Amino acid sequence: MLVFVFPGQGSQSPGFLAPWLELPGVADRLRWASAVVGDDLVAHGTVSDADTLRDTAVAQPLIVAAGLLGLRELFASPAELAGAAGAVAGHSVGELTAAAATGALTPEQALVLVRERGRGMAAAAATTPTGMSAVLGGDADEVAARLAELGLTAANANGGGQTVAAGTLEALAALAGNPPAKARVIPLQVAGAFHTEHMAPAVGALEQLSAGIDPGTAALPIAANADGELVTDGAQFLQRLVAQVSRPVRWDLVTATFARLGVTGLIEVPPAGTLTNLAKRTLKGVDVLALKTPDDLDRARAMISDHGGVAATLTTEAAL
């Protein structure tokens, strides 16, 4: 079985979209996405510097647009994707990419939501100096105890010995100065404590906006960030991704769902790399590909041929 995964914030880097814009039609589609979100995604994907891309209001629309552009080079529609893949999942803002890829939302709906999500989260982050740091290694119980001691939240449980701590910059500095035994702390280039109570103001704004959307049914299951459950009902998935803004991402449970399904191949869309690196540690023996540039498209097509065409078997309870 083949799955596609969609990365979250922090995966972007200066110039990552430049080679994709050389493909026919890609620049046109990115200009359309720019018009929808009201920002120059062409410039941000090609010439904007790292500081500019660190801005949540810039990064999130860019990541969703990039994922959809990369996927479009392989599949023309959600139905085509469903014919090849058994399931999909997005990490954090990547859930909006997943929703658009599967038809639970239209691309325009996803882009409007990510525009407002990015703005709302940036505004929430500006109220208090907060951030996030990756904690690599260490005993899981000791890591959890140290985070609790400092008032930090495990905002991302990524599996493979990686936890992302979020909270005030003062608490994160204390964590880095005195980390749990056998653990490394790496500050992340993000502008706030995402997926914590600090993001609560952004949730209310998205709830109001999403009330005017008529979601579709996903053409294939989406493994949700909250608990790894497989969701096809678009209305329920929309509720989940709005609530997820202030709740921890349980990528470890998403990975467990993939393992339970018997996944044999995993492809990550642009800006790719982060989730494939996690998969190498948590899904041993699974064929993985980071779709970083158009040079990777032939390998992706070969993987679709080798692993595709197997659908996930959903129980009534799982097909939420």
Phi, psi and omega in degrees: 000140179254139173233153174246140179235150188236120189285166180250191184295142185103345179277343182286153176211155183304131174078007188295336182270351186307312181294332180291330183288351176281347179279145181302131174086343185293316180298322179297315180293325179289327175294323177296315178299323177299319179295322180294317185270350178073034178210159184273087181289335176298312179296317182294329180277351185235315188238346180296145182274176185297323180296320178295317182289344178287338179297121182304321182291339176271312189296316188294311176299324181296317182294317179294315179299318181297317179298318180292324178295316180295318180295326181298336177287347179250325184223137181273348186201162173303326180297319177295319177299317181295333178287343183251321187256152178269334181194168175220168173201149176237141179269117179058241181299340176298343176295330176290322175298316179298319180297318179288323180297327184265352181090003174296327171231156170283159176304320180293319177299316180296321181291321177295316179297319181289329174300311182287327176298312181297316179295316181295319180289325176296318179295318179296321181293332183286345184285329180219135178294107181226170179193194182217148176221139175278134175250114185251124179083194183083163176287133185301318180293322180292321177298313180299319181294320180293320178297316180297321180299324183267000182074025179264157180249138171282086188287329176230120170258097191268350184079174179064026180077020180240123173236141176253118179269143181223145178162204182291154179296327178297315180292322178294324177295321178295323177296315180294325181287334181216074184284165174300156181303135176064024179241147174250143179244123183238114176299140180258150182274067176231161191262006182189178179271078182290154179061038174223179179296343178296340182264005183306321179300328181288332182295315182299319179295319179290326177299316179297315182293317184291341179297338180267008183257138170257098181289160173262187174263131180296136181289342175208160187294145174249125175279116190280146181298327187294321189209003181078001180295147178274124186237133173240339180288116185296322180296318179292321180294323177299316177300319181296314185288333173293311180296330185295341181304325182247015180239152182297147175272122179256071179294335176298324179284327174298313179298321178297323176296317178300317180296319180296326179285347182080037181298136178245342180218143181222128178240129177255130182276166180297149354281105194270159175141313185297311185284330176292324177297320175296318182297326179298331181270333189250342180237070184301135178086353179277135177287121184236150179216129170266112182279083187271319182223168177301340177296341181271356186293323180296319177296321179297316180296323177294321178294322177299320179293321184282323189244347189279172175089003179254119182272151175289140175268115185257134168279165178301322181292322185283331184279063187291000000 
